[in-house]
Amino acid sequence: MIGLPHLRVTAFGAKMAGRHLPCAVGRGGIGLSKREGDGVTPAGVHKIVGLLYRPDRIAKVDLPDWALPIGVNDIWSDDPTDPDYNLLCRAPHPFGHEKLRRSDPLYDMILLTNYNWPYAKAGAGSAIFLHVWRKARHPTAGCVAFAKSDLMWVAQRLRPASRVIIQL
């Protein structure tokens, strides 16, 4: 889409609007094929489909108007046997899932991509988020992670349907 900003990601960092941003990718590196739990960040062109944030940690005024707050019971299904696999759900939930309201800052802000979404293929890997890193360049479970200040900079510029281009 012409006019929409995009983010280019490699194992060596990300680039957007002429700015280089250190980032972390999956512990399995960047790959062409992905399975649930393999730690691979999937190469390809993925679109931004949402922005979630912790309202108790980040002021809404700092974010685009399309950002949505993460609720206390919000979870993400990562269980391939779940009919709601790779979707935002609410606890209690009988299938495997990840809590979005964590005690650490990893999910203080999450840019959602359309990887294997909205019609997920079971076992092909659940969500690929852009989120806050655990520590500088520490590998993720397959997502792309940034320093909180860099992620905020990215979130303020990307829009729904902006492309995240992940390259080998």
PAKE-107317 format. One record per residue: x, y, z of N, C-alpha, C, O in turn; residue number from 1. Coordinates in Angstrom, 3 decimals. Each point is the difference from the previous one (the first is absolute). Example, Ala and Ser with C-alpha at 12.3 -4.5 7.8 and 13.67 -1.06 7.14 Angstrom:
REM residues 2
[[13.190; -5.690; 7.800]; [-0.890; 1.190; 0.000]; [0.900; 1.200; 0.000]; [1.036; -0.019; 0.665]; 1]
[[-1.386; 1.069; -1.385]; [0.820; 1.190; 0.060]; [-0.770; 1.090; 0.730]; [0.509; 1.108; 0.169]; 2]
REM end
This chain:
REM residues 168
[[0.848; -1.177; 0.000]; [-0.848; 1.177; 0.000]; [0.890; 1.236; 0.000]; [0.836; 0.176; 0.886]; 1]
[[-1.018; 0.649; -1.854]; [0.797; 1.217; -0.129]; [-0.390; 0.968; 1.117]; [-1.177; 0.175; 0.315]; 2]
[[2.175; 0.433; 0.259]; [-0.250; 0.997; 1.027]; [0.030; -0.528; 1.417]; [0.202; 0.775; 0.935]; 3]
[[-0.396; -2.067; -0.744]; [0.062; -0.551; 1.350]; [1.453; -0.267; 0.380]; [0.765; -0.526; -0.809]; 4]
[[-0.383; 0.883; 2.025]; [1.363; -0.315; 0.428]; [0.167; -1.510; 0.151]; [-0.971; -0.713; 0.249]; 5]
[[2.192; 0.232; -0.401]; [0.257; -1.415; 0.216]; [1.285; -0.170; 0.806]; [0.820; 0.912; 0.108]; 6]
[[-0.677; -2.089; 0.444]; [1.139; -0.354; 0.841]; [0.684; -1.196; -0.638]; [-0.653; -0.999; -0.303]; 7]
[[1.954; 1.088; 0.098]; [0.780; -1.094; -0.576]; [0.831; -0.616; 1.126]; [0.725; 0.709; 0.697]; 8]
[[-0.830; -2.034; -0.519]; [0.668; -0.708; 1.094]; [0.938; -1.064; -0.555]; [-0.372; -0.757; -0.897]; 9]
[[1.596; 0.700; 1.434]; [0.936; -1.088; -0.271]; [0.524; -0.479; 1.350]; [-0.336; 0.564; 1.041]; 10]
[[1.150; -1.593; -1.066]; [0.611; -0.485; 1.240]; [0.973; 1.016; 0.595]; [0.407; -0.132; 1.154]; 11]
[[-0.034; 1.143; -1.938]; [0.981; 0.992; 0.443]; [-0.627; 1.299; 0.474]; [0.705; 0.895; 0.467]; 12]
[[-2.031; -0.781; -0.582]; [-0.670; 1.206; 0.438]; [-1.151; 0.348; -0.919]; [-0.302; -0.720; -0.952]; 13]
[[-0.333; 1.836; 1.256]; [-1.147; 0.449; -0.782]; [0.296; 1.390; -0.553]; [0.854; 0.726; 0.509]; 14]
[[-1.580; -0.380; -1.558]; [0.164; 1.311; -0.598]; [-1.376; 0.549; -0.347]; [-0.852; -0.695; -0.554]; 15]
[[0.663; 1.969; 0.900]; [-1.262; 0.669; -0.305]; [0.275; 1.484; -0.156]; [0.680; 0.605; 0.829]; 16]
[[-1.205; -0.027; -1.886]; [0.137; 1.440; -0.252]; [1.456; 0.463; 0.111]; [0.280; 1.074; 0.533]; 17]
[[0.640; -1.898; -1.043]; [1.415; 0.353; 0.025]; [0.687; -0.192; 1.336]; [1.189; 0.288; 0.137]; 18]
[[-1.915; -0.765; 0.835]; [0.556; -0.195; 1.349]; [0.278; -1.472; 0.246]; [-0.850; -0.847; -0.279]; 19]
[[2.038; 0.532; 0.800]; [0.343; -1.380; 0.373]; [-0.406; -0.229; 1.445]; [0.282; 0.821; 0.873]; 20]
[[-0.951; -1.946; -0.626]; [-0.486; -0.341; 1.338]; [0.509; -1.383; 0.385]; [-0.280; -0.973; -0.699]; 21]
[[1.019; 0.868; 1.795]; [0.378; -1.334; 0.465]; [-1.265; -0.788; 0.342]; [-0.960; 0.559; 0.530]; 22]
[[0.962; -1.843; -0.829]; [-1.146; -0.841; 0.342]; [0.472; -1.423; 0.261]; [1.144; -0.356; -0.283]; 23]
[[-2.036; -0.435; 0.820]; [0.251; -1.415; 0.236]; [-1.021; -0.792; -0.798]; [-1.149; 0.418; -0.141]; 24]
[[1.568; -1.558; -0.377]; [-0.902; -0.908; -0.700]; [-0.016; -1.336; 0.750]; [0.621; -0.131; 1.055]; 25]
[[-1.317; -0.833; -1.591]; [-0.157; -1.289; 0.657]; [1.298; -0.760; 0.228]; [0.967; 0.148; -0.746]; 26]
[[-0.970; -0.957; 1.786]; [1.188; -0.803; 0.347]; [0.368; -0.961; -1.127]; [1.142; -0.450; -0.085]; 27]
[[-2.109; 0.135; -0.782]; [0.230; -0.869; -1.155]; [0.382; 0.781; -1.248]; [0.083; -0.569; -1.088]; 28]
[[0.152; 1.885; 1.239]; [0.364; 0.834; -1.138]; [-1.214; 0.352; -0.854]; [-1.145; -0.165; 0.420]; 29]
[[1.421; 0.650; -1.617]; [-1.051; 0.324; -0.959]; [-0.048; -1.135; -1.012]; [1.037; -0.416; -0.516]; 30]
[[-2.231; -0.086; 0.230]; [-0.110; -1.141; -0.905]; [-1.211; 0.087; -0.909]; [-0.893; 0.824; 0.195]; 31]
[[0.887; -1.695; -1.193]; [-1.100; -0.034; -0.959]; [-1.164; -0.862; 0.471]; [-1.129; 0.184; -0.453]; 32]
[[1.391; -1.118; 1.354]; [-1.089; -0.825; 0.517]; [-0.078; 0.176; 1.505]; [1.012; 0.227; 0.663]; 33]
[[-2.214; -0.331; -0.133]; [-0.248; 0.243; 1.425]; [-0.948; -1.053; 0.529]; [-0.959; -0.386; -0.669]; 34]
[[1.238; -0.079; 1.888]; [-0.880; -0.914; 0.731]; [-0.153; 0.545; 1.410]; [0.879; 0.695; 0.508]; 35]
[[-1.987; -1.012; 0.109]; [-0.244; 0.437; 1.380]; [1.141; -0.458; 0.894]; [0.339; -1.183; 0.030]; 36]
[[0.251; 2.121; 0.698]; [1.031; -0.322; 0.984]; [1.409; -0.123; -0.538]; [0.907; -0.315; 0.769]; 37]
[[-0.673; 0.551; -2.074]; [1.346; -0.190; -0.551]; [0.944; 1.190; 0.216]; [1.201; -0.115; -0.249]; 38]
[[-1.731; 1.254; 0.709]; [0.850; 1.155; 0.255]; [0.450; 0.737; -1.247]; [0.877; 0.861; 0.077]; 39]
[[-1.463; -1.182; -1.229]; [0.380; 0.647; -1.258]; [-0.854; 1.242; -0.228]; [-1.207; -0.005; 0.242]; 40]
[[1.854; 1.065; -0.711]; [-0.709; 1.189; -0.464]; [-0.237; -0.205; -1.495]; [0.959; -0.162; -0.755]; 41]
[[-2.222; 0.167; 0.314]; [-0.284; -0.322; -1.397]; [0.358; 1.123; -0.974]; [-0.444; 1.137; 0.156]; 42]
[[1.247; -1.472; -1.152]; [0.322; 0.950; -1.064]; [-1.271; 0.264; -0.804]; [-0.867; -0.867; -0.112]; 43]
[[0.770; 2.048; -0.432]; [-1.135; 0.340; -0.838]; [-0.482; 1.406; 0.268]; [0.595; 0.753; 0.770]; 44]
[[-1.684; -0.423; -1.423]; [-0.623; 1.308; 0.170]; [-1.255; -0.202; 0.827]; [-0.915; -0.718; -0.405]; 45]
[[0.879; 1.349; 1.555]; [-1.127; -0.105; 0.924]; [-0.548; 1.402; 0.208]; [0.754; 0.973; -0.022]; 46]
[[-2.039; -0.865; 0.221]; [-0.611; 1.315; 0.198]; [-0.349; 0.221; 1.466]; [-0.314; -0.939; 0.732]; 47]
[[0.375; 2.184; -0.327]; [-0.427; 0.379; 1.346]; [-1.524; -0.021; 0.034]; [-0.658; 0.589; -0.858]; 48]
[[0.101; -1.278; 1.865]; [-1.456; -0.094; 0.115]; [-0.523; 0.515; 1.338]; [-1.213; 0.057; 0.202]; 49]
[[2.100; 0.317; 0.709]; [-0.468; 0.512; 1.279]; [1.135; 0.477; 0.868]; [1.171; -0.282; -0.256]; 50]
[[-1.540; 1.011; 1.288]; [0.943; 0.520; 0.993]; [-0.669; -0.099; 1.359]; [-1.050; 0.598; 0.235]; 51]
[[1.665; -1.355; 0.651]; [-0.496; -0.172; 1.369]; [1.006; 0.616; 0.962]; [1.198; 0.037; -0.282]; 52]
[[-1.688; 0.444; 1.417]; [0.911; 0.602; 0.981]; [-0.542; -0.163; 1.412]; [-1.198; -0.197; 0.204]; 53]
[[2.103; 0.283; 0.767]; [-0.351; -0.049; 1.423]; [-0.350; 1.411; 0.464]; [0.898; 0.832; 0.129]; 54]
[[-2.162; -0.537; 0.124]; [-0.380; 1.362; 0.386]; [0.537; 0.424; 1.362]; [0.049; 1.192; 0.302]; 55]
[[0.351; -2.148; 0.514]; [0.584; 0.347; 1.297]; [1.494; 0.307; -0.117]; [0.621; 0.417; 0.978]; 56]
[[-0.036; -0.618; -2.168]; [1.431; 0.234; -0.193]; [0.320; 0.979; -1.127]; [1.077; 0.597; -0.018]; 57]
[[-2.002; -0.432; -0.916]; [0.217; 0.888; -1.147]; [-1.234; 0.890; -0.138]; [-1.132; -0.483; 0.024]; 58]
[[1.363; 1.775; -0.167]; [-1.100; 0.948; -0.161]; [-0.568; -0.081; -1.413]; [0.747; 0.008; -0.978]; 59]
[[-2.045; -0.086; 0.879]; [-0.685; -0.054; -1.300]; [0.391; 1.193; -0.864]; [0.096; -0.132; -1.220]; 60]
[[0.129; 1.273; 1.820]; [0.342; 1.215; -0.739]; [1.295; -0.168; -0.805]; [0.207; 0.715; -0.980]; 61]
[[0.663; -1.647; 1.376]; [1.259; -0.241; -0.703]; [-0.155; -0.918; -1.205]; [0.956; -0.214; -0.745]; 62]
[[-2.155; -0.330; 0.550]; [-0.216; -1.015; -1.034]; [-0.993; 0.472; -1.058]; [-0.770; 0.931; 0.236]; 63]
[[0.790; -1.579; -1.405]; [-0.993; 0.326; -1.026]; [-1.416; -0.294; 0.497]; [-0.193; -0.794; 0.921]; 64]
[[-0.788; 1.441; -1.537]; [-1.384; -0.155; 0.463]; [-0.569; -1.399; -0.208]; [-1.039; -0.318; 0.577]; 65]
[[1.674; -0.520; -1.370]; [-0.490; -1.357; -0.247]; [0.533; -1.016; 1.017]; [-0.321; -1.185; -0.097]; 66]
[[1.128; 1.626; 1.070]; [0.520; -0.895; 1.043]; [-1.121; -0.403; 0.956]; [-0.865; 0.806; 0.342]; 67]
[[0.898; -2.070; 0.079]; [-1.000; -0.520; 0.932]; [0.674; -0.477; 1.285]; [1.083; -0.583; -0.045]; 68]
[[-1.723; 0.832; 1.195]; [0.597; -0.434; 1.266]; [-0.064; -1.513; 0.188]; [-0.937; -0.657; -0.452]; 69]
[[1.945; 0.121; 1.125]; [0.017; -1.416; 0.379]; [-0.740; -0.123; 1.320]; [0.364; 0.634; 0.990]; 70]
[[-1.400; -1.450; -0.982]; [-0.782; -0.210; 1.207]; [0.649; -1.025; 0.926]; [0.882; -0.754; -0.410]; 71]
[[-1.320; 0.739; 1.633]; [0.558; -0.881; 1.034]; [-0.097; -1.471; -0.403]; [0.901; -0.780; 0.308]; 72]
[[-1.959; 0.395; -0.980]; [-0.203; -1.407; -0.371]; [0.329; -0.309; -1.453]; [-0.346; -1.074; -0.492]; 73]
[[1.004; 1.988; -0.199]; [0.326; -0.237; -1.405]; [1.129; -1.018; -0.138]; [1.013; 0.068; 0.695]; 74]
[[-1.214; -1.007; -1.606]; [0.989; -1.048; -0.283]; [0.078; -0.184; -1.517]; [-0.846; 0.499; -0.743]; 75]
[[1.871; -1.219; 0.302]; [0.128; -0.342; -1.423]; [0.097; -1.520; -0.081]; [0.885; -0.599; 0.611]; 76]
[[-1.782; -0.019; -1.353]; [0.010; -1.453; -0.134]; [1.178; -0.441; -0.865]; [0.168; 0.468; -1.126]; 77]
[[0.649; -1.378; 1.673]; [1.111; -0.563; -0.775]; [-0.081; -1.521; -0.049]; [1.003; -0.681; -0.211]; 78]
[[-2.207; 0.163; 0.407]; [-0.246; -1.444; -0.003]; [-0.637; -0.399; -1.337]; [-1.145; 0.366; -0.265]; 79]
[[1.877; -1.118; -0.587]; [-0.540; -0.379; -1.311]; [-1.309; -0.787; 0.044]; [-0.698; -0.086; -1.010]; 80]
[[0.352; -0.493; 2.172]; [-1.262; -0.740; 0.104]; [-1.171; 0.903; 0.377]; [-1.147; -0.449; 0.010]; 81]
[[1.417; 1.692; 0.295]; [-1.027; 0.956; 0.410]; [-0.735; 0.523; -1.237]; [0.649; 0.415; -0.960]; 82]
[[-1.986; -0.425; 0.958]; [-0.745; 0.611; -1.110]; [0.331; 1.487; -0.160]; [-0.176; 0.558; -1.084]; 83]
[[0.650; 0.084; 2.148]; [0.390; 1.413; -0.032]; [1.516; 0.171; -0.089]; [0.536; 1.017; 0.439]; 84]
[[0.157; -2.011; -1.006]; [1.449; 0.050; -0.166]; [0.432; 1.285; -0.701]; [-0.572; 0.399; -1.014]; 85]
[[1.575; 0.224; 1.571]; [0.603; 1.221; -0.525]; [-0.965; 1.182; -0.001]; [0.010; 0.822; -0.916]; 86]
[[-0.837; -0.747; 1.946]; [-0.917; 1.121; 0.162]; [0.065; 0.541; 1.422]; [0.363; -0.710; 0.938]; 87]
[[-0.719; 1.967; -0.803]; [-0.152; 0.625; 1.308]; [-1.217; -0.618; 0.669]; [-1.077; -0.065; -0.593]; 88]
[[1.248; -0.384; 1.819]; [-1.083; -0.623; 0.768]; [-0.003; 0.600; 1.398]; [0.802; 0.882; 0.308]; 89]
[[-1.700; -1.360; 0.529]; [-0.070; 0.457; 1.384]; [0.069; -1.210; 0.938]; [-0.580; -1.050; -0.276]; 90]
[[1.292; 1.218; 1.374]; [0.082; -1.040; 1.034]; [-1.262; 0.081; 0.853]; [-0.577; 1.078; 0.147]; 91]
[[0.141; -2.206; 0.418]; [0.636; -1.315; -0.109]; [-0.210; -0.606; -1.384]; [-1.015; 0.228; -0.658]; 92]
[[1.999; -0.996; 0.247]; [-0.023; -0.618; -1.326]; [0.573; -1.412; 0.133]; [1.097; -0.162; 0.536]; 93]
[[-1.809; -0.864; -1.012]; [0.429; -1.374; 0.245]; [1.175; -0.486; -0.855]; [0.508; -1.096; 0.239]; 94]
[[-0.068; 1.872; -1.217]; [1.089; -0.416; -0.875]; [1.279; 0.749; 0.345]; [-0.027; 0.986; 0.737]; 95]
[[1.142; -1.459; -1.272]; [1.280; 0.656; 0.222]; [-0.020; 1.427; -0.518]; [-0.568; 0.283; -1.055]; 96]
[[1.190; 0.605; 1.801]; [-0.023; 1.413; -0.371]; [1.126; 0.750; 0.698]; [0.682; -0.523; 0.882]; 97]
[[-0.518; 1.753; -1.308]; [0.982; 0.899; 0.584]; [-0.743; 1.187; 0.601]; [-0.867; 0.582; -0.652]; 98]
[[1.196; -0.219; 1.885]; [-0.598; 1.185; 0.612]; [0.602; 1.236; -0.651]; [1.215; 0.088; -0.178]; 99]
[[-2.064; 0.860; -0.173]; [0.500; 1.229; -0.604]; [0.366; 1.042; 1.055]; [0.790; 0.904; -0.272]; 100]
[[-1.351; -1.022; 1.456]; [0.330; 0.907; 1.097]; [1.046; -0.698; 0.861]; [-0.329; -0.743; 0.925]; 101]
[[1.575; 0.992; -1.243]; [1.122; -0.665; 0.657]; [0.582; 0.883; 1.090]; [-0.191; 1.216; 0.003]; 102]
[[0.916; -1.855; 0.939]; [0.667; 0.784; 1.041]; [1.236; 0.715; -0.546]; [0.381; 1.056; 0.505]; 103]
[[0.246; -1.633; -1.539]; [1.153; 0.666; -0.626]; [-0.513; 0.957; -1.084]; [-1.196; -0.005; -0.292]; 104]
[[2.054; 0.814; -0.303]; [-0.461; 0.991; -0.982]; [-0.132; -0.506; -1.441]; [-0.311; 0.799; -0.883]; 105]
[[0.532; -2.080; 0.610]; [0.012; -0.495; -1.376]; [-1.241; 0.386; -0.801]; [0.105; 0.376; -1.168]; 106]
[[-1.262; -0.465; 1.781]; [-1.245; 0.289; -0.709]; [-0.640; 1.309; 0.458]; [-1.220; 0.149; -0.063]; 107]
[[2.028; 0.789; 0.519]; [-0.555; 1.316; 0.333]; [-0.610; 0.636; -1.249]; [-0.958; 0.768; 0.084]; 108]
[[1.525; -1.097; -1.229]; [-0.515; 0.471; -1.287]; [0.242; -1.119; -1.013]; [1.089; -0.572; -0.054]; 109]
[[-2.106; 0.267; -0.741]; [0.084; -1.075; -0.991]; [-0.580; 0.494; -1.317]; [-1.161; 0.402; -0.068]; 110]
[[1.972; -0.437; -0.963]; [-0.514; 0.213; -1.353]; [-0.292; -1.393; -0.556]; [0.889; -0.850; -0.055]; 111]
[[-2.123; 0.624; -0.352]; [-0.432; -1.299; -0.507]; [0.202; -0.056; -1.505]; [-0.288; 0.964; -0.708]; 112]
[[0.786; -2.099; 0.220]; [0.112; -0.190; -1.445]; [-1.048; -1.014; -0.455]; [-0.642; -0.661; 0.816]; 113]
[[0.485; 0.554; -2.110]; [-0.976; -0.954; -0.539]; [0.621; -1.363; -0.295]; [-0.574; -0.785; -0.755]; 114]
[[1.736; 0.493; 1.336]; [0.584; -1.327; -0.213]; [-0.972; -1.080; 0.495]; [-0.393; 0.006; 1.166]; 115]
[[0.012; -0.921; -2.043]; [-0.909; -1.117; 0.313]; [-1.293; 0.494; 0.672]; [-0.513; -0.628; 0.926]; 116]
[[0.021; 1.726; -1.398]; [-1.183; 0.650; 0.574]; [-0.781; 0.681; -1.103]; [0.641; 0.499; -0.924]; 117]
[[-1.940; -0.429; 0.928]; [-0.920; -0.385; 1.067]; [-0.444; -1.456; -0.068]; [-0.605; -0.502; 0.948]; 118]
[[0.893; -0.186; -2.051]; [-0.404; -1.405; -0.128]; [1.236; -0.861; 0.157]; [0.660; -0.357; -0.975]; 119]
[[-0.363; 0.034; 2.211]; [1.247; -0.692; 0.325]; [-0.002; -1.443; -0.465]; [-0.992; -0.719; 0.126]; 120]
[[2.138; 0.314; -0.669]; [0.247; -1.400; -0.321]; [0.628; -0.619; 1.253]; [1.072; 0.423; 0.432]; 121]
[[-1.730; -1.410; 0.140]; [0.467; -0.621; 1.239]; [1.434; -0.497; -0.128]; [0.342; -0.702; -0.952]; 122]
[[0.487; 1.070; 1.911]; [1.379; -0.458; 0.041]; [0.977; 0.837; -0.804]; [1.208; -0.219; 0.095]; 123]
[[-1.694; 1.177; -0.890]; [0.876; 0.815; -0.848]; [0.630; 1.162; 0.771]; [0.714; 0.822; -0.575]; 124]
[[-0.977; -0.765; 1.845]; [0.569; 1.058; 0.831]; [-1.034; 1.064; 0.306]; [-0.714; 0.477; -0.882]; 125]
[[0.652; -0.118; 2.156]; [-0.952; 1.039; 0.389]; [0.621; 1.368; -0.233]; [0.998; 0.124; -0.711]; 126]
[[-1.572; 0.868; 1.294]; [0.287; 1.404; -0.303]; [1.476; 0.356; -0.063]; [0.830; -0.512; 0.751]; 127]
[[-0.545; 1.411; -1.678]; [1.298; 0.647; -0.040]; [-0.272; 1.444; 0.407]; [-0.613; 0.772; -0.737]; 128]
[[1.086; -0.434; 1.927]; [-0.170; 1.334; 0.557]; [1.284; 0.798; -0.181]; [1.083; -0.568; -0.142]; 129]
[[-1.218; 1.880; 0.147]; [1.120; 0.893; 0.247]; [-0.209; 0.436; 1.446]; [-1.042; 0.567; 0.331]; 130]
[[2.016; -0.824; 0.528]; [-0.171; 0.305; 1.422]; [1.308; 0.470; 0.620]; [1.026; 0.071; -0.677]; 131]
[[-1.067; 0.247; 1.956]; [1.173; 0.471; 0.742]; [0.932; -1.179; 0.253]; [-0.451; -1.099; 0.322]; 132]
[[1.753; 1.333; -0.471]; [0.930; -1.113; 0.227]; [0.300; -0.209; 1.475]; [-0.130; 0.911; 0.818]; 133]
[[0.538; -2.140; -0.500]; [0.358; -0.385; 1.365]; [1.281; 0.720; 0.426]; [0.082; 0.553; 1.097]; 134]
[[0.895; -0.571; -1.969]; [1.238; 0.767; 0.130]; [0.558; 0.136; -1.409]; [-0.446; -0.693; -0.915]; 135]
[[1.405; 1.568; 0.737]; [0.494; 0.316; -1.336]; [0.317; -1.249; -0.818]; [0.841; -0.815; 0.379]; 136]
[[-1.533; 0.687; -1.509]; [0.205; -1.051; -1.007]; [-0.170; -1.423; 0.531]; [0.460; -0.953; -0.628]; 137]
[[-1.119; 0.801; 1.781]; [-0.282; -1.329; 0.554]; [-1.047; -0.684; -0.889]; [-1.056; 0.581; -0.251]; 138]
[[1.324; -1.804; -0.231]; [-0.931; -0.679; -0.915]; [-1.409; -0.147; 0.575]; [-0.197; -0.071; 1.213]; 139]
[[-0.765; 0.028; -2.121]; [-1.406; -0.150; 0.361]; [-0.472; -1.415; -0.350]; [0.788; -0.840; -0.434]; 140]
[[-2.073; 0.598; 0.630]; [-0.606; -1.277; -0.393]; [-0.415; 0.011; -1.474]; [-0.609; -0.957; -0.478]; 141]
[[0.934; 2.027; -0.236]; [-0.345; 0.115; -1.422]; [-0.444; 1.400; -0.374]; [-0.070; 0.340; -1.181]; 142]
[[-0.229; 0.466; 2.174]; [-0.421; 1.373; -0.238]; [1.210; 0.879; -0.308]; [1.137; -0.471; -0.007]; 143]
[[-1.395; 1.747; -0.246]; [1.056; 0.994; -0.181]; [-0.103; 0.950; 1.182]; [-1.071; 0.540; 0.275]; 144]
[[2.185; -0.334; 0.427]; [-0.026; 0.808; 1.218]; [0.972; 1.172; -0.092]; [1.049; -0.084; -0.640]; 145]
[[-1.426; 1.173; 1.293]; [0.750; 1.254; -0.028]; [0.126; 0.579; 1.402]; [-0.735; -0.384; 0.910]; 146]
[[1.674; 1.313; -0.745]; [0.027; 0.825; 1.200]; [-1.332; 0.742; 0.057]; [-0.558; 0.349; -1.040]; 147]
[[0.051; -0.109; 2.230]; [-1.317; 0.621; 0.150]; [-0.080; 1.344; -0.724]; [-1.009; 0.292; -0.642]; 148]
[[2.037; 0.516; 0.733]; [-0.027; 1.315; -0.657]; [-0.039; -0.143; -1.521]; [-0.678; 0.774; -0.676]; 149]
[[1.396; -1.752; 0.135]; [-0.028; -0.231; -1.448]; [-1.354; -0.546; -0.445]; [-0.510; 0.386; -1.052]; 150]
[[-0.072; -1.279; 1.846]; [-1.320; -0.533; -0.346]; [-1.038; 1.118; 0.018]; [-0.889; 0.031; -0.851]; 151]
[[0.993; 0.878; 1.803]; [-0.920; 1.139; 0.050]; [0.155; 0.844; -1.267]; [-0.994; 0.431; -0.584]; 152]
[[2.227; -0.196; 0.162]; [0.262; 0.774; -1.214]; [-0.647; -0.682; -1.208]; [-0.636; 0.660; -0.822]; 153]
[[0.798; -1.974; 0.719]; [-0.586; -0.780; -1.094]; [-1.530; 0.071; 0.063]; [-0.656; 0.251; -1.011]; 154]
[[0.095; -0.474; 2.199]; [-1.459; -0.016; 0.167]; [-0.633; 1.338; -0.370]; [-1.121; 0.044; -0.506]; 155]
[[1.835; 1.034; 0.758]; [-0.534; 1.325; -0.327]; [0.010; 0.273; -1.503]; [-0.619; 0.963; -0.451]; 156]
[[1.305; -1.784; -0.322]; [0.127; 0.233; -1.440]; [-0.714; -1.031; -0.872]; [-0.514; 0.341; -1.066]; 157]
[[0.479; -1.595; 1.510]; [-0.697; -1.011; -0.789]; [-1.505; 0.206; 0.100]; [-0.492; 0.621; 0.941]; 158]
[[-0.219; -1.139; -1.907]; [-1.455; 0.098; -0.067]; [-0.557; -1.390; -0.306]; [0.743; -0.873; -0.450]; 159]
[[-2.026; 0.657; 0.685]; [-0.585; -1.261; -0.437]; [0.278; -0.199; -1.493]; [-0.165; 0.923; -0.798]; 160]
[[0.578; -2.102; 0.438]; [0.375; -0.413; -1.359]; [1.425; 0.396; -0.383]; [0.449; -0.344; -1.094]; 161]
[[0.282; 1.059; 1.965]; [1.430; 0.221; -0.260]; [0.666; -1.361; -0.082]; [-0.430; -0.950; 0.654]; 162]
[[1.482; 0.859; -1.459]; [0.675; -1.277; -0.198]; [1.184; -0.158; 0.957]; [0.742; 0.946; 0.264]; 163]
[[-0.592; -2.155; 0.239]; [1.194; -0.415; 0.722]; [0.656; -1.033; -0.918]; [-0.523; -1.097; -0.198]; 164]
[[1.661; 1.465; -0.348]; [0.700; -0.843; -0.972]; [1.146; -0.686; 0.732]; [0.987; 0.637; 0.367]; 165]
[[-1.129; -1.940; -0.159]; [1.027; -0.768; 0.722]; [0.804; -0.760; -1.036]; [-0.537; -0.829; -0.734]; 166]
[[1.852; 1.123; 0.681]; [0.872; -0.550; -1.028]; [1.009; -0.968; 0.593]; [0.485; 0.181; 1.116]; 167]
[[-0.181; -1.218; -1.894]; [1.042; -0.966; 0.389]; [1.347; 0.684; 0.037]; [1.008; -0.637; 0.305]; 168]
REM end
